[in-house]
Structures are given as C-alpha cells and as structure tokens.
Amino acid sequence: MTKLLLAGIAAVLIAPAAFADPVTKTITIDTPKYEGTKTITRDKEEGSLTRDTDVTRKSDGATASRDYTRTRTAHGYNAEGTLTRFNGETYDYTAKLRRGEYRVGKSQVLRNSSGQIVAARRVVRPRRHYRSKSAPRQGRRPSGAGPLYAVS
C-alpha cells in the first residue's frame, strides 16, 4: 500500500516536467496529386506554436511551402508566416489579436513579394465573458417554450 502511494506521488511530481517540453508532431501528406510533410511544434509553457508545411506536386515536381509562427503575448498573440505557391509566388502574413476588458481586436495582413497588401481585415467585437458551468443560466429560454411573444 505504501509503495503504491509513493509511486502515485512520484508520478504527480514527474508529470509537470514532461508537459513543460515542446511537443512536436509530424504528419505525412500523400494524396494522388501531392506529397509532403507538415510539422507542428507547440510549447504551452512558452506560448508558441510553429507549423511548417512542405508539399511537392507529383505531376511536375513543383514545390509549395508554408511557415507559420504564433507567439502568445500578455493580451493576445502575434502571428507571422510565409507562403510560397507552386508557381513561385511568395506572400508574407502577419496577424495580431488583442484582448481588452470589453472588446477583442484582430487584424490580419497578407502581402506579396513586392510588399503590396493583397488582402487585409480588421475585426473588433465585444468580448464574451464566459460563465462557469455551475452559474445559473440567464436570459435563455428552455427549448420548446414557444414563441417569444403571444400571437392573438
């Protein structure tokens, strides 16, 4: 009994050290038209995510790649990446997400190799504050409760 208890305590003490290391996952892509690899590295403690994808078209050997890096900040994240298409065109991607007390703002920009903006968007929305599961629901009606107003 004591050995079992000590083994459990040792497992709990060792477990956080195992989760502190970055986790890398490699996916092999093999379709009738394309083949390649996708590597994803995530470091939860540092707050970073990296995705690298390299694909080769089987018909002519043309290659395409995509590199993406996201880093957590105090109030959101910053992301950047590079995309190279099969025809050799290169694009740079940048994004930011900022969480304020009452709203969330996200901006994304895609630029071509000469630095011109190809696509961009900016979204600002109210921040959703999630309630705990034990808190009572408010403002929701039970399903099947009928229309919101009485029809006479």
N, CA, C and O atoms as a DFTB+ gen file, in Angstrom:
608 C
 N C O
     1  1       0.826      -1.185       0.000
     2  2       0.000       0.000       0.000
     3  2       0.874       1.253       0.000
     4  3       0.606       2.198      -0.743
     5  1       1.902       1.262       0.820
     6  2       2.792       2.417       0.895
     7  2       3.544       2.609      -0.417
     8  3       3.750       3.739      -0.860
     9  1       3.958       1.489      -1.045
    10  2       4.670       1.590      -2.313
    11  2       3.774       2.178      -3.395
    12  3       4.230       2.962      -4.227
    13  1       2.500       1.799      -3.383
    14  2       1.554       2.319      -4.360
    15  2       1.346       3.820      -4.158
    16  3       1.272       4.580      -5.124
    17  1       1.256       4.231      -2.917
    18  2       1.089       5.650      -2.603
    19  2       2.315       6.446      -3.026
    20  3       2.182       7.530      -3.594
    21  1       3.505       5.921      -2.757
    22  2       4.731       6.609      -3.162
    23  2       4.872       6.666      -4.681
    24  3       5.359       7.660      -5.219
    25  1       4.455       5.623      -5.368
    26  2       4.507       5.620      -6.833
    27  2       3.566       6.681      -7.397
    28  3       3.907       7.347      -8.375
    29  1       2.407       6.846      -6.807
    30  2       1.456       7.869      -7.252
    31  2       1.994       9.269      -7.040
    32  3       1.846      10.135      -7.902
    33  1       2.618       9.492      -5.895
    34  2       3.205      10.805      -5.614
    35  2       4.349      11.092      -6.580
    36  3       4.476      12.215      -7.067
    37  1       5.174      10.102      -6.862
    38  2       6.285      10.284      -7.793
    39  2       5.766      10.611      -9.191
    40  3       6.344      11.445      -9.887
    41  1       4.693       9.967      -9.600
    42  2       4.122      10.236     -10.924
    43  2       3.598      11.665     -11.014
    44  3       3.749      12.312     -12.049
    45  1       2.987      12.161      -9.951
    46  2       2.472      13.526      -9.933
    47  2       3.616      14.540      -9.987
    48  3       3.495      15.578     -10.638
    49  1       4.710      14.248      -9.314
    50  2       5.848      15.164      -9.317
    51  2       6.589      15.174     -10.643
    52  3       7.137      16.207     -11.030
    53  1       6.620      14.066     -11.338
    54  2       7.337      13.962     -12.608
    55  2       6.485      14.478     -13.764
    56  3       7.038      14.983     -14.740
    57  1       5.164      14.370     -13.689
    58  2       4.270      14.724     -14.790
    59  2       4.418      16.169     -15.267
    60  3       4.465      16.378     -16.479
    61  1       4.496      17.185     -14.395
    62  2       4.633      18.547     -14.909
    63  2       5.907      18.752     -15.726
    64  3       5.903      19.534     -16.676
    65  1       6.983      18.076     -15.380
    66  2       8.221      18.218     -16.146
    67  2       8.063      17.670     -17.557
    68  3       8.667      18.184     -18.498
    69  1       7.258      16.635     -17.704
    70  2       7.049      16.055     -19.030
    71  2       6.236      16.995     -19.919
    72  3       6.459      17.035     -21.129
    73  1       5.292      17.757     -19.339
    74  2       4.466      18.659     -20.123
    75  2       5.173      19.975     -20.427
    76  3       4.705      20.731     -21.278
    77  1       6.274      20.270     -19.764
    78  2       6.966      21.529     -19.976
    79  2       7.719      21.554     -21.300
    80  3       7.945      22.633     -21.849
    81  1       8.110      20.405     -21.826
    82  2       8.857      20.359     -23.072
    83  2       7.934      20.617     -24.255
    84  3       6.752      20.276     -24.203
    85  1       8.462      21.217     -25.326
    86  2       7.658      21.389     -26.535
    87  2       7.246      20.038     -27.129
    88  3       8.001      19.068     -27.076
    89  1       6.066      19.996     -27.679
    90  2       5.547      18.782     -28.301
    91  2       5.597      18.974     -29.816
    92  3       5.076      19.959     -30.339
    93  1       6.224      18.032     -30.513
    94  2       6.341      18.101     -31.966
    95  2       5.572      16.944     -32.587
    96  3       5.668      15.798     -32.148
    97  1       4.809      17.276     -33.619
    98  2       4.004      16.274     -34.313
    99  2       4.296      16.423     -35.808
   100  3       4.205      17.525     -36.349
   101  1       4.639      15.338     -36.467
   102  2       4.908      15.358     -37.899
   103  2       3.856      14.533     -38.619
   104  3       3.592      13.385     -38.264
   105  1       3.263      15.140     -39.636
   106  2       2.217      14.489     -40.412
   107  2       2.733      14.300     -41.833
   108  3       3.263      15.231     -42.440
   109  1       2.575      13.100     -42.352
   110  2       2.974      12.822     -43.734
   111  2       1.766      12.992     -44.637
   112  3       0.698      12.436     -44.380
   113  1       1.949      13.767     -45.699
   114  2       0.879      14.027     -46.660
   115  2       1.167      13.204     -47.914
   116  3       2.236      13.333     -48.510
   117  1       0.229      12.373     -48.308
   118  2       0.390      11.585     -49.526
   119  2      -0.975      11.404     -50.165
   120  3      -1.750      10.533     -49.771
   121  1      -1.255      12.233     -51.150
   122  2      -2.511      12.162     -51.888
   123  2      -2.188      11.795     -53.332
   124  3      -1.013      11.735     -53.694
   125  1      -3.179      11.552     -54.152
   126  2      -2.879      11.234     -55.556
   127  2      -2.131      12.358     -56.286
   128  3      -1.400      12.086     -57.239
   129  1      -2.300      13.610     -55.859
   130  2      -1.662      14.729     -56.548
   131  2      -0.465      15.326     -55.818
   132  3       0.411      15.910     -56.457
   133  1      -0.407      15.194     -54.494
   134  2       0.632      15.857     -53.706
   135  2       1.254      14.910     -52.698
   136  3       0.653      13.914     -52.295
   137  1       2.491      15.251     -52.294
   138  2       3.127      14.542     -51.193
   139  2       4.004      15.533     -50.444
   140  3       4.521      16.487     -51.025
   141  1       4.163      15.297     -49.154
   142  2       4.985      16.203     -48.364
   143  2       4.829      15.943     -46.883
   144  3       4.340      14.891     -46.470
   145  1       5.253      16.920     -46.079
   146  2       5.182      16.792     -44.626
   147  2       4.676      18.087     -44.006
   148  3       4.832      19.175     -44.558
   149  1       4.070      17.928     -42.849
   150  2       3.620      19.055     -42.044
   151  2       4.137      18.812     -40.630
   152  3       3.856      17.772     -40.034
   153  1       4.884      19.757     -40.100
   154  2       5.451      19.634     -38.761
   155  2       4.857      20.711     -37.868
   156  3       4.900      21.898     -38.192
   157  1       4.306      20.286     -36.747
   158  2       3.676      21.205     -35.798
   159  2       4.428      21.089     -34.478
   160  3       4.588      19.993     -33.941
   161  1       4.886      22.221     -33.960
   162  2       5.577      22.249     -32.671
   163  2       4.832      23.216     -31.766
   164  3       4.597      24.369     -32.128
   165  1       4.461      22.730     -30.578
   166  2       3.720      23.551     -29.623
   167  2       4.408      23.527     -28.276
   168  3       4.710      22.462     -27.736
   169  1       4.653      24.708     -27.740
   170  2       5.241      24.851     -26.414
   171  2       4.238      25.621     -25.558
   172  3       4.166      26.848     -25.631
   173  1       3.474      24.907     -24.757
   174  2       2.424      25.528     -23.965
   175  2       2.996      26.484     -22.928
   176  3       2.421      27.545     -22.680
   177  1       4.105      26.126     -22.327
   178  2       4.683      26.966     -21.285
   179  2       5.158      28.301     -21.858
   180  3       4.916      29.355     -21.270
   181  1       5.823      28.254     -22.986
   182  2       6.318      29.468     -23.633
   183  2       5.213      30.205     -24.379
   184  3       5.288      31.419     -24.568
   185  1       4.187      29.470     -24.800
   186  2       3.076      30.069     -25.520
   187  2       3.344      30.240     -26.999
   188  3       2.947      31.244     -27.590
   189  1       4.011      29.276     -27.601
   190  2       4.328      29.384     -29.023
   191  2       3.819      28.173     -29.794
   192  3       3.692      27.070     -29.261
   193  1       3.532      28.424     -31.069
   194  2       3.089      27.380     -31.979
   195  2       3.768      27.627     -33.316
   196  3       3.772      28.750     -33.820
   197  1       4.341      26.577     -33.887
   198  2       5.004      26.676     -35.186
   199  2       4.470      25.578     -36.080
   200  3       4.398      24.419     -35.672
   201  1       4.087      25.943     -37.319
   202  2       3.643      24.967     -38.314
   203  2       4.460      25.174     -39.579
   204  3       4.492      26.275     -40.129
   205  1       5.112      24.131     -40.037
   206  2       5.895      24.166     -41.267
   207  2       5.359      23.081     -42.194
   208  3       5.296      21.909     -41.821
   209  1       4.974      23.481     -43.401
   210  2       4.424      22.540     -44.370
   211  2       5.208      22.659     -45.673
   212  3       5.405      23.758     -46.192
   213  1       5.649      21.531     -46.192
   214  2       6.320      21.469     -47.488
   215  2       5.622      20.400     -48.321
   216  3       5.496      19.252     -47.894
   217  1       5.167      20.789     -49.517
   218  2       4.407      19.891     -50.376
   219  2       5.011      19.915     -51.776
   220  3       5.421      20.966     -52.268
   221  1       5.062      18.747     -52.413
   222  2       5.547      18.624     -53.791
   223  2       4.425      18.071     -54.655
   224  3       3.783      17.081     -54.306
   225  1       4.197      18.730     -55.796
   226  2       3.188      18.248     -56.738
   227  2       3.792      17.092     -57.526
   228  3       4.882      17.227     -58.082
   229  1       3.099      15.956     -57.581
   230  2       3.635      14.746     -58.206
   231  2       3.745      14.862     -59.726
   232  3       4.631      14.248     -60.321
   233  1       2.878      15.624     -60.356
   234  2       2.870      15.678     -61.819
   235  2       4.109      16.347     -62.400
   236  3       4.626      15.894     -63.421
   237  1       4.594      17.413     -61.772
   238  2       5.738      18.130     -62.346
   239  2       6.854      18.433     -61.349
   240  3       7.863      19.025     -61.731
   241  1       6.704      18.046     -60.088
   242  2       7.759      18.264     -59.093
   243  2       7.794      19.663     -58.513
   244  3       8.730      19.993     -57.785
   245  1       6.804      20.504     -58.811
   246  2       6.751      21.860     -58.260
   247  2       6.524      21.781     -56.752
   248  3       5.820      20.896     -56.266
   249  1       7.129      22.715     -56.018
   250  2       7.019      22.693     -54.561
   251  2       6.280      23.919     -54.059
   252  3       6.300      24.982     -54.680
   253  1       5.634      23.746     -52.933
   254  2       4.963      24.831     -52.232
   255  2       5.275      24.665     -50.754
   256  3       5.468      23.548     -50.274
   257  1       5.323      25.772     -50.039
   258  2       5.624      25.684     -48.605
   259  2       4.848      26.741     -47.843
   260  3       4.417      27.755     -48.394
   261  1       4.687      26.471     -46.575
   262  2       4.010      27.405     -45.686
   263  2       4.657      27.296     -44.316
   264  3       4.760      26.206     -43.753
   265  1       5.092      28.432     -43.782
   266  2       5.683      28.504     -42.447
   267  2       4.869      29.495     -41.628
   268  3       4.606      30.610     -42.078
   269  1       4.469      29.090     -40.428
   270  2       3.604      29.906     -39.582
   271  2       4.105      29.830     -38.157
   272  3       4.400      28.746     -37.654
   273  1       4.202      30.984     -37.498
   274  2       4.626      31.043     -36.105
   275  2       3.677      31.949     -35.341
   276  3       3.394      33.069     -35.768
   277  1       3.187      31.456     -34.205
   278  2       2.310      32.249     -33.344
   279  2       2.912      32.287     -31.948
   280  3       3.319      31.258     -31.409
   281  1       2.966      33.478     -31.367
   282  2       3.543      33.658     -30.039
   283  2       2.538      34.366     -29.142
   284  3       1.954      35.380     -29.522
   285  1       2.346      33.823     -27.960
   286  2       1.413      34.418     -27.001
   287  2       2.008      35.685     -26.401
   288  3       3.206      35.749     -26.122
   289  1       1.165      36.690     -26.206
   290  2       1.562      37.924     -25.536
   291  2       0.695      38.075     -24.290
   292  3      -0.147      37.224     -24.001
   293  1       0.907      39.153     -23.565
   294  2       0.148      39.364     -22.329
   295  2      -1.349      39.529     -22.597
   296  3      -2.168      39.138     -21.765
   297  1      -1.717      40.103     -23.745
   298  2      -3.125      40.366     -24.030
   299  2      -3.589      39.769     -25.349
   300  3      -4.497      40.317     -25.974
   301  1      -2.999      38.664     -25.795
   302  2      -3.411      38.050     -27.045
   303  2      -2.280      37.272     -27.676
   304  3      -1.615      36.480     -27.008
   305  1      -2.056      37.494     -28.975
   306  2      -0.951      36.827     -29.655
   307  2      -0.512      37.613     -30.873
   308  3      -1.250      38.460     -31.376
   309  1       0.692      37.329     -31.346
   310  2       1.226      37.825     -32.606
   311  2       1.500      36.614     -33.474
   312  3       1.954      35.582     -32.980
   313  1       1.229      36.733     -34.761
   314  2       1.477      35.628     -35.687
   315  2       2.128      36.179     -36.946
   316  3       1.870      37.310     -37.356
   317  1       2.972      35.360     -37.546
   318  2       3.583      35.716     -38.824
   319  2       3.888      34.447     -39.589
   320  3       4.036      33.366     -39.018
   321  1       3.976      34.609     -40.882
   322  2       4.239      33.431     -41.695
   323  2       4.617      33.801     -43.109
   324  3       4.525      34.955     -43.527
   325  1       5.048      32.781     -43.833
   326  2       5.428      32.929     -45.231
   327  2       4.768      31.809     -46.015
   328  3       4.710      30.665     -45.565
   329  1       4.274      32.155     -47.190
   330  2       3.602      31.192     -48.054
   331  2       4.234      31.272     -49.436
   332  3       4.323      32.352     -50.019
   333  1       4.670      30.139     -49.959
   334  2       5.201      30.080     -51.318
   335  2       4.326      29.114     -52.107
   336  3       4.178      27.951     -51.732
   337  1       3.748      29.603     -53.202
   338  2       2.838      28.787     -54.002
   339  2       3.621      27.950     -55.008
   340  3       4.832      28.119     -55.156
   341  1       2.928      27.047     -55.697
   342  2       3.569      26.186     -56.685
   343  2       4.185      26.971     -57.838
   344  3       5.163      26.526     -58.438
   345  1       3.619      28.140     -58.151
   346  2       4.152      28.941     -59.252
   347  2       5.308      29.838     -58.815
   348  3       5.828      30.603     -59.627
   349  1       5.718      29.759     -57.553
   350  2       6.854      30.518     -57.052
   351  2       6.504      31.836     -56.394
   352  3       7.383      32.492     -55.835
   353  1       5.249      32.242     -56.444
   354  2       4.843      33.486     -55.795
   355  2       4.962      33.339     -54.284
   356  3       4.602      32.309     -53.713
   357  1       5.479      34.397     -53.644
   358  2       5.695      34.375     -52.201
   359  2       4.839      35.442     -51.536
   360  3       4.716      36.555     -52.048
   361  1       4.256      35.108     -50.411
   362  2       3.422      36.028     -49.641
   363  2       3.863      36.004     -48.186
   364  3       4.294      34.971     -47.673
   365  1       3.752      37.149     -47.529
   366  2       4.034      37.256     -46.097
   367  2       2.726      37.541     -45.369
   368  3       1.900      38.327     -45.831
   369  1       2.554      36.893     -44.230
   370  2       1.335      37.001     -43.439
   371  2       1.689      37.519     -42.060
   372  3       2.641      37.038     -41.444
   373  1       0.935      38.496     -41.564
   374  2       1.092      38.964     -40.185
   375  2      -0.292      39.111     -39.566
   376  3      -1.256      39.466     -40.245
   377  1      -0.374      38.838     -38.294
   378  2      -1.650      38.952     -37.581
   379  2      -1.393      39.307     -36.131
   380  3      -0.352      38.972     -35.566
   381  1      -2.363      39.994     -35.537
   382  2      -2.321      40.326     -34.117
   383  2      -3.714      40.129     -33.542
   384  3      -4.712      40.417     -34.203
   385  1      -3.780      39.645     -32.324
   386  2      -5.037      39.574     -31.599
   387  2      -4.800      40.226     -30.252
   388  3      -3.847      39.880     -29.555
   389  1      -5.652      41.164     -29.879
   390  2      -5.543      41.844     -28.602
   391  2      -6.860      41.716     -27.860
   392  3      -7.923      42.000     -28.411
   393  1      -6.785      41.290     -26.613
   394  2      -7.970      41.181     -25.759
   395  2      -7.951      42.311     -24.755
   396  3      -7.024      42.430     -23.953
   397  1      -8.986      43.148     -24.804
   398  2      -9.153      44.196     -23.812
   399  2     -10.191      43.755     -22.800
   400  3     -10.676      42.624     -22.850
   401  1     -10.529      44.639     -21.888
   402  2     -11.502      44.264     -20.873
   403  2     -12.890      44.071     -21.478
   404  3     -13.652      43.207     -21.041
   405  1     -13.214      44.887     -22.491
   406  2     -14.563      44.837     -23.039
   407  2     -14.632      44.452     -24.507
   408  3     -15.728      44.234     -25.024
   409  1     -13.498      44.360     -25.200
   410  2     -13.544      44.017     -26.614
   411  2     -12.294      43.262     -27.036
   412  3     -11.276      43.255     -26.344
   413  1     -12.408      42.623     -28.204
   414  2     -11.299      41.866     -28.790
   415  2     -11.069      42.425     -30.187
   416  3     -12.015      42.596     -30.955
   417  1      -9.815      42.711     -30.514
   418  2      -9.467      43.212     -31.834
   419  2      -8.501      42.270     -32.523
   420  3      -7.535      41.803     -31.919
   421  1      -8.768      41.993     -33.789
   422  2      -7.905      41.100     -34.549
   423  2      -7.629      41.743     -35.897
   424  3      -8.547      42.214     -36.569
   425  1      -6.360      41.762     -36.289
   426  2      -6.004      42.283     -37.607
   427  2      -5.122      41.267     -38.316
   428  3      -4.272      40.623     -37.702
   429  1      -5.341      41.137     -39.621
   430  2      -4.579      40.209     -40.457
   431  2      -4.215      40.919     -41.752
   432  3      -5.037      41.625     -42.335
   433  1      -2.958      40.724     -42.206
   434  2      -2.490      41.344     -43.439
   435  2      -1.708      40.315     -44.244
   436  3      -0.873      39.594     -43.699
   437  1      -1.985      40.251     -45.548
   438  2      -1.269      39.380     -46.471
   439  2      -0.618      40.264     -47.531
   440  3      -1.301      41.018     -48.225
   441  1       0.723      40.165     -47.653
   442  2       1.473      40.996     -48.601
   443  2       2.194      40.112     -49.610
   444  3       2.651      39.018     -49.279
   445  1       2.291      40.598     -50.843
   446  2       3.030      39.851     -51.851
   447  2       4.523      40.154     -51.746
   448  3       4.943      40.891     -50.854
   449  1       5.322      39.594     -52.645
   450  2       6.776      39.722     -52.540
   451  2       7.265      41.154     -52.719
   452  3       8.361      41.481     -52.265
   453  1       6.480      42.021     -53.372
   454  2       6.888      43.422     -53.517
   455  2       6.407      44.289     -52.358
   456  3       6.654      45.494     -52.350
   457  1       5.724      43.696     -51.380
   458  2       5.291      44.425     -50.199
   459  2       3.900      45.021     -50.298
   460  3       3.445      45.670     -49.356
   461  1       3.211      44.819     -51.417
   462  2       1.862      45.342     -51.567
   463  2       0.866      44.485     -50.795
   464  3       1.001      43.263     -50.729
   465  1      -0.121      45.132     -50.218
   466  2      -1.156      44.409     -49.485
   467  2      -2.104      43.744     -50.477
   468  3      -2.717      44.409     -51.312
   469  1      -2.211      42.433     -50.372
   470  2      -3.097      41.649     -51.232
   471  2      -4.451      41.481     -50.561
   472  3      -5.488      41.564     -51.220
   473  1      -4.446      41.247     -49.262
   474  2      -5.682      41.080     -48.503
   475  2      -5.444      41.552     -47.080
   476  3      -4.350      41.392     -46.538
   477  1      -6.467      42.131     -46.479
   478  2      -6.357      42.586     -45.101
   479  2      -7.745      42.611     -44.484
   480  3      -8.746      42.811     -45.172
   481  1      -7.784      42.408     -43.185
   482  2      -9.047      42.556     -42.476
   483  2      -8.768      42.914     -41.030
   484  3      -7.737      42.557     -40.459
   485  1      -9.709      43.623     -40.467
   486  2      -9.631      44.019     -39.063
   487  2     -11.009      43.815     -38.460
   488  3     -12.013      44.281     -38.999
   489  1     -11.044      43.119     -37.348
   490  2     -12.310      42.803     -36.696
   491  2     -12.218      43.248     -35.248
   492  3     -11.249      42.939     -34.555
   493  1     -13.223      43.971     -34.797
   494  2     -13.343      44.351     -33.388
   495  2     -14.717      43.906     -32.947
   496  3     -15.722      44.244     -33.573
   497  1     -14.759      43.155     -31.879
   498  2     -16.039      42.657     -31.385
   499  2     -16.072      42.749     -29.876
   500  3     -15.021      42.832     -29.240
   501  1     -17.256      42.736     -29.291
   502  2     -17.339      42.730     -27.832
   503  2     -16.736      41.445     -27.278
   504  3     -16.830      40.380     -27.889
   505  1     -16.129      41.566     -26.135
   506  2     -15.536      40.388     -25.510
   507  2     -16.626      39.596     -24.819
   508  3     -17.475      40.146     -24.117
   509  1     -16.582      38.295     -25.032
   510  2     -17.538      37.402     -24.374
   511  2     -16.922      36.936     -23.069
   512  3     -15.829      36.370     -23.046
   513  1     -17.629      37.178     -21.998
   514  2     -17.167      36.704     -20.699
   515  2     -17.928      35.429     -20.387
   516  3     -19.145      35.442     -20.203
   517  1     -17.202      34.342     -20.329
   518  2     -17.842      33.052     -20.132
   519  2     -18.118      32.822     -18.660
   520  3     -17.306      33.142     -17.791
   521  1     -19.273      32.266     -18.411
   522  2     -19.655      31.960     -17.042
   523  2     -19.212      30.547     -16.701
   524  3     -18.952      29.736     -17.590
   525  1     -19.129      30.264     -15.433
   526  2     -18.780      28.913     -15.022
   527  2     -19.982      28.004     -15.244
   528  3     -21.117      28.473     -15.338
   529  1     -19.730      26.722     -15.324
   530  2     -20.814      25.771     -15.586
   531  2     -21.806      25.696     -14.430
   532  3     -22.961      25.321     -14.629
   533  1     -21.364      26.047     -13.226
   534  2     -22.257      25.958     -12.076
   535  2     -23.137      27.198     -11.938
   536  3     -24.117      27.174     -11.194
   537  1     -22.804      28.288     -12.646
   538  2     -23.612      29.504     -12.553
   539  2     -24.949      29.289     -13.250
   540  3     -25.018      28.592     -14.262
   541  1     -26.008      29.882     -12.715
   542  2     -27.320      29.694     -13.347
   543  2     -27.382      30.397     -14.693
   544  3     -26.743      31.430     -14.898
   545  1     -28.152      29.832     -15.601
   546  2     -28.332      30.449     -16.921
   547  2     -29.302      31.607     -16.786
   548  3     -30.285      31.543     -16.049
   549  1     -28.997      32.660     -17.517
   550  2     -29.887      33.813     -17.506
   551  2     -30.182      34.209     -18.940
   552  3     -29.311      34.134     -19.806
   553  1     -31.393      34.625     -19.182
   554  2     -31.754      35.119     -20.491
   555  2     -31.995      34.033     -21.529
   556  3     -32.265      34.350     -22.687
   557  1     -31.909      32.793     -21.157
   558  2     -32.170      31.716     -22.108
   559  2     -33.497      31.068     -21.758
   560  3     -33.858      30.923     -20.590
   561  1     -34.191      30.696     -22.777
   562  2     -35.471      30.036     -22.578
   563  2     -35.291      28.544     -22.798
   564  3     -34.473      28.137     -23.623
   565  1     -36.023      27.744     -22.094
   566  2     -35.931      26.308     -22.337
   567  2     -36.403      25.975     -23.739
   568  3     -37.281      26.646     -24.281
   569  1     -35.827      24.952     -24.320
   570  2     -36.231      24.576     -25.678
   571  2     -37.683      24.123     -25.663
   572  3     -38.143      23.508     -24.701
   573  1     -38.406      24.438     -26.750
   574  2     -39.814      24.059     -26.853
   575  2     -40.742      24.960     -26.073
   576  3     -41.897      24.603     -25.842
   577  1     -40.252      26.147     -25.652
   578  2     -41.069      27.019     -24.827
   579  2     -42.039      27.863     -25.650
   580  3     -42.839      28.608     -25.084
   581  1     -41.978      27.757     -26.965
   582  2     -42.909      28.501     -27.784
   583  2     -42.328      29.825     -28.227
   584  3     -41.147      30.093     -28.007
   585  1     -43.165      30.670     -28.861
   586  2     -42.677      31.946     -29.394
   587  2     -42.343      32.922     -28.279
   588  3     -42.782      32.762     -27.140
   589  1     -41.552      33.948     -28.627
   590  2     -41.164      34.952     -27.653
   591  2     -42.334      35.882     -27.307
   592  3     -42.339      36.484     -26.233
   593  1     -43.301      36.005     -28.176
   594  2     -44.412      36.904     -27.956
   595  2     -45.703      36.148     -28.228
   596  3     -45.716      35.151     -28.950
   597  1     -46.757      36.625     -27.655
   598  2     -48.043      35.959     -27.822
   599  2     -48.702      36.467     -29.094
   600  3     -48.740      37.673     -29.339
   601  1     -49.209      35.574     -29.885
   602  2     -49.903      35.928     -31.116
   603  2     -51.389      35.757     -30.852
   604  3     -51.839      34.686     -30.446
   605  1     -52.148      36.822     -31.086
   606  2     -53.605      36.714     -30.838
   607  2     -54.387      36.895     -32.099
   608  3     -55.617      36.836     -32.076
